[in-house]
Amino acid sequence: MVTLEELAQACILLIRVGCVFRFIYTMIRLSGADEESSKYKKRARNVVIFYILAESIWQVKELILFYYQ
């Protein structure tokens, strides 16, 4: 049976892989689109911010669980 911890690990793995692929996609589109470069720069920045927030939330959760166990 799949535990809640395994589901959480799978979710964070999907977030990491998705962010990497989205960042690569936006960098490829940025290199080919001169008119829309500001749009893709903003999208790439948003991916990085999302990744930082997702990892921060994950680490805060781990700290709270470690503190109360």
PyMOL Python script that loads the backbone (N, CA, C, O; Angstrom):
from pymol import cmd

cmd.read_pdbstr("""\
ATOM      1  N   MET A   1       0.830  -1.175   0.000  1.00  0.00           N
ATOM      2  CA  MET A   1       0.000   0.000   0.000  1.00  0.00           C
ATOM      3  C   MET A   1       0.884   1.252   0.000  1.00  0.00           C
ATOM      4  O   MET A   1       1.907   1.306   0.682  1.00  0.00           O
ATOM      5  N   VAL A   2       0.478   2.227  -0.757  1.00  0.00           N
ATOM      6  CA  VAL A   2       1.251   3.456  -0.877  1.00  0.00           C
ATOM      7  C   VAL A   2       0.988   4.332   0.347  1.00  0.00           C
ATOM      8  O   VAL A   2      -0.159   4.599   0.707  1.00  0.00           O
ATOM      9  N   THR A   3       2.063   4.765   0.966  1.00  0.00           N
ATOM     10  CA  THR A   3       1.905   5.614   2.130  1.00  0.00           C
ATOM     11  C   THR A   3       1.834   7.083   1.717  1.00  0.00           C
ATOM     12  O   THR A   3       2.129   7.449   0.579  1.00  0.00           O
ATOM     13  N   LEU A   4       1.443   7.884   2.656  1.00  0.00           N
ATOM     14  CA  LEU A   4       1.347   9.314   2.407  1.00  0.00           C
ATOM     15  C   LEU A   4       2.722   9.915   2.118  1.00  0.00           C
ATOM     16  O   LEU A   4       2.840  10.837   1.310  1.00  0.00           O
ATOM     17  N   GLU A   5       3.740   9.405   2.763  1.00  0.00           N
ATOM     18  CA  GLU A   5       5.098   9.903   2.532  1.00  0.00           C
ATOM     19  C   GLU A   5       5.571   9.596   1.114  1.00  0.00           C
ATOM     20  O   GLU A   5       6.237  10.423   0.492  1.00  0.00           O
ATOM     21  N   GLU A   6       5.236   8.424   0.600  1.00  0.00           N
ATOM     22  CA  GLU A   6       5.610   8.082  -0.773  1.00  0.00           C
ATOM     23  C   GLU A   6       4.885   8.963  -1.776  1.00  0.00           C
ATOM     24  O   GLU A   6       5.451   9.342  -2.801  1.00  0.00           O
ATOM     25  N   LEU A   7       3.632   9.288  -1.482  1.00  0.00           N
ATOM     26  CA  LEU A   7       2.888  10.199  -2.357  1.00  0.00           C
ATOM     27  C   LEU A   7       3.492  11.600  -2.334  1.00  0.00           C
ATOM     28  O   LEU A   7       3.567  12.263  -3.368  1.00  0.00           O
ATOM     29  N   ALA A   8       3.917  12.042  -1.174  1.00  0.00           N
ATOM     30  CA  ALA A   8       4.549  13.354  -1.066  1.00  0.00           C
ATOM     31  C   ALA A   8       5.874  13.379  -1.827  1.00  0.00           C
ATOM     32  O   ALA A   8       6.188  14.367  -2.491  1.00  0.00           O
ATOM     33  N   GLN A   9       6.645  12.307  -1.734  1.00  0.00           N
ATOM     34  CA  GLN A   9       7.913  12.222  -2.466  1.00  0.00           C
ATOM     35  C   GLN A   9       7.671  12.245  -3.974  1.00  0.00           C
ATOM     36  O   GLN A   9       8.409  12.891  -4.717  1.00  0.00           O
ATOM     37  N   ALA A  10       6.637  11.540  -4.419  1.00  0.00           N
ATOM     38  CA  ALA A  10       6.309  11.535  -5.847  1.00  0.00           C
ATOM     39  C   ALA A  10       5.867  12.919  -6.305  1.00  0.00           C
ATOM     40  O   ALA A  10       6.211  13.349  -7.406  1.00  0.00           O
ATOM     41  N   CYS A  11       5.120  13.604  -5.479  1.00  0.00           N
ATOM     42  CA  CYS A  11       4.648  14.947  -5.821  1.00  0.00           C
ATOM     43  C   CYS A  11       5.816  15.913  -5.952  1.00  0.00           C
ATOM     44  O   CYS A  11       5.870  16.680  -6.913  1.00  0.00           O
ATOM     45  N   ILE A  12       6.744  15.894  -5.014  1.00  0.00           N
ATOM     46  CA  ILE A  12       7.885  16.805  -5.078  1.00  0.00           C
ATOM     47  C   ILE A  12       8.789  16.453  -6.255  1.00  0.00           C
ATOM     48  O   ILE A  12       9.403  17.342  -6.845  1.00  0.00           O
ATOM     49  N   LEU A  13       8.881  15.172  -6.604  1.00  0.00           N
ATOM     50  CA  LEU A  13       9.645  14.774  -7.781  1.00  0.00           C
ATOM     51  C   LEU A  13       9.003  15.321  -9.050  1.00  0.00           C
ATOM     52  O   LEU A  13       9.700  15.807  -9.941  1.00  0.00           O
ATOM     53  N   LEU A  14       7.682  15.242  -9.136  1.00  0.00           N
ATOM     54  CA  LEU A  14       6.974  15.799 -10.289  1.00  0.00           C
ATOM     55  C   LEU A  14       7.153  17.306 -10.384  1.00  0.00           C
ATOM     56  O   LEU A  14       7.293  17.843 -11.483  1.00  0.00           O
ATOM     57  N   ILE A  15       7.150  17.989  -9.259  1.00  0.00           N
ATOM     58  CA  ILE A  15       7.366  19.436  -9.258  1.00  0.00           C
ATOM     59  C   ILE A  15       8.764  19.758  -9.766  1.00  0.00           C
ATOM     60  O   ILE A  15       8.930  20.665 -10.582  1.00  0.00           O
ATOM     61  N   ARG A  16       9.761  19.035  -9.299  1.00  0.00           N
ATOM     62  CA  ARG A  16      11.142  19.292  -9.727  1.00  0.00           C
ATOM     63  C   ARG A  16      11.319  19.035 -11.221  1.00  0.00           C
ATOM     64  O   ARG A  16      11.889  19.860 -11.936  1.00  0.00           O
ATOM     65  N   VAL A  17      10.833  17.902 -11.683  1.00  0.00           N
ATOM     66  CA  VAL A  17      10.975  17.557 -13.101  1.00  0.00           C
ATOM     67  C   VAL A  17      10.192  18.538 -13.974  1.00  0.00           C
ATOM     68  O   VAL A  17      10.677  18.968 -15.020  1.00  0.00           O
ATOM     69  N   GLY A  18       8.995  18.886 -13.544  1.00  0.00           N
ATOM     70  CA  GLY A  18       8.178  19.833 -14.297  1.00  0.00           C
ATOM     71  C   GLY A  18       8.825  21.197 -14.393  1.00  0.00           C
ATOM     72  O   GLY A  18       8.784  21.830 -15.448  1.00  0.00           O
ATOM     73  N   CYS A  19       9.422  21.660 -13.304  1.00  0.00           N
ATOM     74  CA  CYS A  19      10.098  22.957 -13.328  1.00  0.00           C
ATOM     75  C   CYS A  19      11.308  22.939 -14.258  1.00  0.00           C
ATOM     76  O   CYS A  19      11.547  23.899 -14.990  1.00  0.00           O
ATOM     77  N   VAL A  20      12.056  21.867 -14.228  1.00  0.00           N
ATOM     78  CA  VAL A  20      13.223  21.768 -15.107  1.00  0.00           C
ATOM     79  C   VAL A  20      12.791  21.779 -16.568  1.00  0.00           C
ATOM     80  O   VAL A  20      13.366  22.506 -17.378  1.00  0.00           O
ATOM     81  N   PHE A  21      11.790  20.985 -16.909  1.00  0.00           N
ATOM     82  CA  PHE A  21      11.332  20.952 -18.295  1.00  0.00           C
ATOM     83  C   PHE A  21      10.722  22.279 -18.729  1.00  0.00           C
ATOM     84  O   PHE A  21      10.938  22.724 -19.856  1.00  0.00           O
ATOM     85  N   ARG A  22       9.960  22.913 -17.840  1.00  0.00           N
ATOM     86  CA  ARG A  22       9.362  24.210 -18.181  1.00  0.00           C
ATOM     87  C   ARG A  22      10.445  25.267 -18.378  1.00  0.00           C
ATOM     88  O   ARG A  22      10.345  26.091 -19.287  1.00  0.00           O
ATOM     89  N   PHE A  23      11.471  25.251 -17.540  1.00  0.00           N
ATOM     90  CA  PHE A  23      12.564  26.209 -17.677  1.00  0.00           C
ATOM     91  C   PHE A  23      13.312  25.994 -18.985  1.00  0.00           C
ATOM     92  O   PHE A  23      13.629  26.954 -19.687  1.00  0.00           O
ATOM     93  N   ILE A  24      13.592  24.745 -19.309  1.00  0.00           N
ATOM     94  CA  ILE A  24      14.270  24.439 -20.577  1.00  0.00           C
ATOM     95  C   ILE A  24      13.417  24.880 -21.761  1.00  0.00           C
ATOM     96  O   ILE A  24      13.931  25.453 -22.721  1.00  0.00           O
ATOM     97  N   TYR A  25      12.119  24.613 -21.694  1.00  0.00           N
ATOM     98  CA  TYR A  25      11.204  25.015 -22.765  1.00  0.00           C
ATOM     99  C   TYR A  25      11.199  26.530 -22.948  1.00  0.00           C
ATOM    100  O   TYR A  25      11.258  27.022 -24.075  1.00  0.00           O
ATOM    101  N   THR A  26      11.129  27.271 -21.838  1.00  0.00           N
ATOM    102  CA  THR A  26      11.110  28.728 -21.965  1.00  0.00           C
ATOM    103  C   THR A  26      12.437  29.266 -22.477  1.00  0.00           C
ATOM    104  O   THR A  26      12.455  30.264 -23.198  1.00  0.00           O
ATOM    105  N   MET A  27      13.544  28.631 -22.122  1.00  0.00           N
ATOM    106  CA  MET A  27      14.840  29.082 -22.633  1.00  0.00           C
ATOM    107  C   MET A  27      14.950  28.816 -24.140  1.00  0.00           C
ATOM    108  O   MET A  27      15.507  29.631 -24.875  1.00  0.00           O
ATOM    109  N   ILE A  28      14.428  27.694 -24.590  1.00  0.00           N
ATOM    110  CA  ILE A  28      14.439  27.398 -26.026  1.00  0.00           C
ATOM    111  C   ILE A  28      13.577  28.391 -26.774  1.00  0.00           C
ATOM    112  O   ILE A  28      13.980  28.908 -27.815  1.00  0.00           O
ATOM    113  N   ARG A  29      12.374  28.665 -26.243  1.00  0.00           N
ATOM    114  CA  ARG A  29      11.484  29.643 -26.884  1.00  0.00           C
ATOM    115  C   ARG A  29      12.083  31.044 -26.830  1.00  0.00           C
ATOM    116  O   ARG A  29      11.888  31.831 -27.756  1.00  0.00           O
ATOM    117  N   LEU A  30      12.804  31.365 -25.770  1.00  0.00           N
ATOM    118  CA  LEU A  30      13.427  32.676 -25.635  1.00  0.00           C
ATOM    119  C   LEU A  30      14.504  32.881 -26.685  1.00  0.00           C
ATOM    120  O   LEU A  30      14.669  33.984 -27.205  1.00  0.00           O
ATOM    121  N   SER A  31      15.225  31.837 -26.992  1.00  0.00           N
ATOM    122  CA  SER A  31      16.287  31.968 -27.984  1.00  0.00           C
ATOM    123  C   SER A  31      15.747  32.155 -29.395  1.00  0.00           C
ATOM    124  O   SER A  31      16.446  32.680 -30.262  1.00  0.00           O
ATOM    125  N   GLY A  32      14.513  31.733 -29.631  1.00  0.00           N
ATOM    126  CA  GLY A  32      13.958  31.836 -30.970  1.00  0.00           C
ATOM    127  C   GLY A  32      13.004  32.992 -31.184  1.00  0.00           C
ATOM    128  O   GLY A  32      12.663  33.300 -32.326  1.00  0.00           O
ATOM    129  N   ALA A  33      12.564  33.641 -30.115  1.00  0.00           N
ATOM    130  CA  ALA A  33      11.550  34.683 -30.255  1.00  0.00           C
ATOM    131  C   ALA A  33      12.114  36.025 -29.803  1.00  0.00           C
ATOM    132  O   ALA A  33      12.291  36.268 -28.609  1.00  0.00           O
ATOM    133  N   ASP A  34      12.393  36.890 -30.770  1.00  0.00           N
ATOM    134  CA  ASP A  34      12.931  38.200 -30.424  1.00  0.00           C
ATOM    135  C   ASP A  34      11.839  39.147 -29.940  1.00  0.00           C
ATOM    136  O   ASP A  34      12.056  39.918 -29.006  1.00  0.00           O
ATOM    137  N   GLU A  35      10.675  39.093 -30.565  1.00  0.00           N
ATOM    138  CA  GLU A  35       9.593  40.005 -30.201  1.00  0.00           C
ATOM    139  C   GLU A  35       8.999  39.672 -28.845  1.00  0.00           C
ATOM    140  O   GLU A  35       8.569  40.565 -28.115  1.00  0.00           O
ATOM    141  N   GLU A  36       8.974  38.398 -28.507  1.00  0.00           N
ATOM    142  CA  GLU A  36       8.329  37.946 -27.276  1.00  0.00           C
ATOM    143  C   GLU A  36       9.335  37.612 -26.182  1.00  0.00           C
ATOM    144  O   GLU A  36       9.027  36.838 -25.276  1.00  0.00           O
ATOM    145  N   SER A  37      10.521  38.181 -26.254  1.00  0.00           N
ATOM    146  CA  SER A  37      11.558  37.814 -25.293  1.00  0.00           C
ATOM    147  C   SER A  37      11.196  38.217 -23.866  1.00  0.00           C
ATOM    148  O   SER A  37      11.507  37.492 -22.921  1.00  0.00           O
ATOM    149  N   SER A  38      10.546  39.363 -23.701  1.00  0.00           N
ATOM    150  CA  SER A  38      10.198  39.775 -22.337  1.00  0.00           C
ATOM    151  C   SER A  38       9.174  38.822 -21.714  1.00  0.00           C
ATOM    152  O   SER A  38       9.209  38.563 -20.511  1.00  0.00           O
ATOM    153  N   LYS A  39       8.267  38.307 -22.539  1.00  0.00           N
ATOM    154  CA  LYS A  39       7.262  37.369 -22.040  1.00  0.00           C
ATOM    155  C   LYS A  39       7.920  36.073 -21.559  1.00  0.00           C
ATOM    156  O   LYS A  39       7.565  35.551 -20.502  1.00  0.00           O
ATOM    157  N   TYR A  40       8.867  35.562 -22.324  1.00  0.00           N
ATOM    158  CA  TYR A  40       9.514  34.311 -21.939  1.00  0.00           C
ATOM    159  C   TYR A  40      10.497  34.508 -20.788  1.00  0.00           C
ATOM    160  O   TYR A  40      10.703  33.590 -19.994  1.00  0.00           O
ATOM    161  N   LYS A  41      11.103  35.683 -20.685  1.00  0.00           N
ATOM    162  CA  LYS A  41      11.949  35.971 -19.528  1.00  0.00           C
ATOM    163  C   LYS A  41      11.117  35.971 -18.259  1.00  0.00           C
ATOM    164  O   LYS A  41      11.535  35.440 -17.230  1.00  0.00           O
ATOM    165  N   LYS A  42       9.931  36.575 -18.339  1.00  0.00           N
ATOM    166  CA  LYS A  42       9.041  36.609 -17.180  1.00  0.00           C
ATOM    167  C   LYS A  42       8.575  35.206 -16.819  1.00  0.00           C
ATOM    168  O   LYS A  42       8.495  34.867 -15.638  1.00  0.00           O
ATOM    169  N   ARG A  43       8.270  34.394 -17.810  1.00  0.00           N
ATOM    170  CA  ARG A  43       7.856  33.016 -17.540  1.00  0.00           C
ATOM    171  C   ARG A  43       8.977  32.215 -16.895  1.00  0.00           C
ATOM    172  O   ARG A  43       8.734  31.437 -15.972  1.00  0.00           O
ATOM    173  N   ALA A  44      10.203  32.402 -17.375  1.00  0.00           N
ATOM    174  CA  ALA A  44      11.341  31.691 -16.787  1.00  0.00           C
ATOM    175  C   ALA A  44      11.562  32.141 -15.349  1.00  0.00           C
ATOM    176  O   ALA A  44      11.852  31.323 -14.476  1.00  0.00           O
ATOM    177  N   ARG A  45      11.427  33.428 -15.103  1.00  0.00           N
ATOM    178  CA  ARG A  45      11.570  33.947 -13.743  1.00  0.00           C
ATOM    179  C   ARG A  45      10.475  33.369 -12.837  1.00  0.00           C
ATOM    180  O   ARG A  45      10.740  33.014 -11.688  1.00  0.00           O
ATOM    181  N   ASN A  46       9.263  33.276 -13.351  1.00  0.00           N
ATOM    182  CA  ASN A  46       8.161  32.717 -12.564  1.00  0.00           C
ATOM    183  C   ASN A  46       8.381  31.244 -12.248  1.00  0.00           C
ATOM    184  O   ASN A  46       8.004  30.784 -11.171  1.00  0.00           O
ATOM    185  N   VAL A  47       8.981  30.502 -13.163  1.00  0.00           N
ATOM    186  CA  VAL A  47       9.289  29.091 -12.902  1.00  0.00           C
ATOM    187  C   VAL A  47      10.299  28.981 -11.769  1.00  0.00           C
ATOM    188  O   VAL A  47      10.152  28.141 -10.881  1.00  0.00           O
ATOM    189  N   VAL A  48      11.319  29.822 -11.797  1.00  0.00           N
ATOM    190  CA  VAL A  48      12.339  29.787 -10.748  1.00  0.00           C
ATOM    191  C   VAL A  48      11.729  30.164  -9.399  1.00  0.00           C
ATOM    192  O   VAL A  48      12.027  29.532  -8.385  1.00  0.00           O
ATOM    193  N   ILE A  49      10.878  31.187  -9.382  1.00  0.00           N
ATOM    194  CA  ILE A  49      10.223  31.597  -8.136  1.00  0.00           C
ATOM    195  C   ILE A  49       9.323  30.481  -7.614  1.00  0.00           C
ATOM    196  O   ILE A  49       9.318  30.195  -6.417  1.00  0.00           O
ATOM    197  N   PHE A  50       8.561  29.848  -8.507  1.00  0.00           N
ATOM    198  CA  PHE A  50       7.705  28.739  -8.093  1.00  0.00           C
ATOM    199  C   PHE A  50       8.531  27.608  -7.500  1.00  0.00           C
ATOM    200  O   PHE A  50       8.150  27.034  -6.480  1.00  0.00           O
ATOM    201  N   TYR A  51       9.656  27.282  -8.125  1.00  0.00           N
ATOM    202  CA  TYR A  51      10.494  26.195  -7.633  1.00  0.00           C
ATOM    203  C   TYR A  51      11.052  26.519  -6.250  1.00  0.00           C
ATOM    204  O   TYR A  51      11.070  25.662  -5.367  1.00  0.00           O
ATOM    205  N   ILE A  52      11.504  27.747  -6.066  1.00  0.00           N
ATOM    206  CA  ILE A  52      12.041  28.149  -4.766  1.00  0.00           C
ATOM    207  C   ILE A  52      10.958  28.065  -3.698  1.00  0.00           C
ATOM    208  O   ILE A  52      11.205  27.562  -2.601  1.00  0.00           O
ATOM    209  N   LEU A  53       9.766  28.553  -4.008  1.00  0.00           N
ATOM    210  CA  LEU A  53       8.666  28.484  -3.044  1.00  0.00           C
ATOM    211  C   LEU A  53       8.274  27.036  -2.732  1.00  0.00           C
ATOM    212  O   LEU A  53       8.030  26.692  -1.576  1.00  0.00           O
ATOM    213  N   ALA A  54       8.216  26.202  -3.753  1.00  0.00           N
ATOM    214  CA  ALA A  54       7.843  24.800  -3.537  1.00  0.00           C
ATOM    215  C   ALA A  54       8.869  24.092  -2.660  1.00  0.00           C
ATOM    216  O   ALA A  54       8.501  23.344  -1.754  1.00  0.00           O
ATOM    217  N   GLU A  55      10.141  24.322  -2.922  1.00  0.00           N
ATOM    218  CA  GLU A  55      11.181  23.699  -2.097  1.00  0.00           C
ATOM    219  C   GLU A  55      11.168  24.257  -0.682  1.00  0.00           C
ATOM    220  O   GLU A  55      11.393  23.517   0.276  1.00  0.00           O
ATOM    221  N   SER A  56      10.908  25.544  -0.541  1.00  0.00           N
ATOM    222  CA  SER A  56      10.861  26.154   0.792  1.00  0.00           C
ATOM    223  C   SER A  56       9.718  25.571   1.614  1.00  0.00           C
ATOM    224  O   SER A  56       9.889  25.257   2.792  1.00  0.00           O
ATOM    225  N   ILE A  57       8.561  25.430   0.991  1.00  0.00           N
ATOM    226  CA  ILE A  57       7.419  24.853   1.700  1.00  0.00           C
ATOM    227  C   ILE A  57       7.738  23.424   2.119  1.00  0.00           C
ATOM    228  O   ILE A  57       7.405  23.008   3.229  1.00  0.00           O
ATOM    229  N   TRP A  58       8.381  22.677   1.235  1.00  0.00           N
ATOM    230  CA  TRP A  58       8.748  21.301   1.554  1.00  0.00           C
ATOM    231  C   TRP A  58       9.708  21.261   2.741  1.00  0.00           C
ATOM    232  O   TRP A  58       9.554  20.417   3.625  1.00  0.00           O
ATOM    233  N   GLN A  59      10.688  22.150   2.776  1.00  0.00           N
ATOM    234  CA  GLN A  59      11.659  22.161   3.868  1.00  0.00           C
ATOM    235  C   GLN A  59      11.021  22.610   5.179  1.00  0.00           C
ATOM    236  O   GLN A  59      11.364  22.085   6.238  1.00  0.00           O
ATOM    237  N   VAL A  60      10.108  23.563   5.128  1.00  0.00           N
ATOM    238  CA  VAL A  60       9.403  23.999   6.338  1.00  0.00           C
ATOM    239  C   VAL A  60       8.580  22.848   6.904  1.00  0.00           C
ATOM    240  O   VAL A  60       8.537  22.650   8.118  1.00  0.00           O
ATOM    241  N   LYS A  61       7.931  22.094   6.032  1.00  0.00           N
ATOM    242  CA  LYS A  61       7.156  20.935   6.476  1.00  0.00           C
ATOM    243  C   LYS A  61       8.063  19.915   7.176  1.00  0.00           C
ATOM    244  O   LYS A  61       7.716  19.374   8.227  1.00  0.00           O
ATOM    245  N   GLU A  62       9.214  19.668   6.583  1.00  0.00           N
ATOM    246  CA  GLU A  62      10.155  18.718   7.184  1.00  0.00           C
ATOM    247  C   GLU A  62      10.664  19.217   8.530  1.00  0.00           C
ATOM    248  O   GLU A  62      10.807  18.429   9.465  1.00  0.00           O
ATOM    249  N   LEU A  63      10.939  20.512   8.643  1.00  0.00           N
ATOM    250  CA  LEU A  63      11.400  21.062   9.923  1.00  0.00           C
ATOM    251  C   LEU A  63      10.329  20.943  10.994  1.00  0.00           C
ATOM    252  O   LEU A  63      10.632  20.597  12.136  1.00  0.00           O
ATOM    253  N   ILE A  64       9.088  21.223  10.642  1.00  0.00           N
ATOM    254  CA  ILE A  64       8.000  21.121  11.606  1.00  0.00           C
ATOM    255  C   ILE A  64       7.804  19.677  12.053  1.00  0.00           C
ATOM    256  O   ILE A  64       7.628  19.410  13.242  1.00  0.00           O
ATOM    257  N   LEU A  65       7.833  18.752  11.108  1.00  0.00           N
ATOM    258  CA  LEU A  65       7.680  17.342  11.483  1.00  0.00           C
ATOM    259  C   LEU A  65       8.844  16.863  12.334  1.00  0.00           C
ATOM    260  O   LEU A  65       8.643  16.081  13.263  1.00  0.00           O
ATOM    261  N   PHE A  66      10.070  17.319  12.033  1.00  0.00           N
ATOM    262  CA  PHE A  66      11.227  16.927  12.817  1.00  0.00           C
ATOM    263  C   PHE A  66      11.127  17.500  14.238  1.00  0.00           C
ATOM    264  O   PHE A  66      11.489  16.827  15.204  1.00  0.00           O
ATOM    265  N   TYR A  67      10.647  18.716  14.363  1.00  0.00           N
ATOM    266  CA  TYR A  67      10.552  19.362  15.665  1.00  0.00           C
ATOM    267  C   TYR A  67       9.551  18.677  16.568  1.00  0.00           C
ATOM    268  O   TYR A  67       9.793  18.527  17.766  1.00  0.00           O
ATOM    269  N   TYR A  68       8.423  18.256  16.005  1.00  0.00           N
ATOM    270  CA  TYR A  68       7.364  17.675  16.822  1.00  0.00           C
ATOM    271  C   TYR A  68       7.461  16.157  16.974  1.00  0.00           C
ATOM    272  O   TYR A  68       6.597  15.556  17.612  1.00  0.00           O
ATOM    273  N   GLN A  69       8.462  15.537  16.420  1.00  0.00           N
ATOM    274  CA  GLN A  69       8.597  14.081  16.583  1.00  0.00           C
ATOM    275  C   GLN A  69       9.592  13.744  17.635  1.00  0.00           C
ATOM    276  O   GLN A  69       9.831  12.567  17.904  1.00  0.00           O
TER     277      GLN A  69
END
""", "prot")
cmd.dss("prot")
cmd.show_as("cartoon", "prot")
cmd.util.cbc("prot")
cmd.orient("prot")
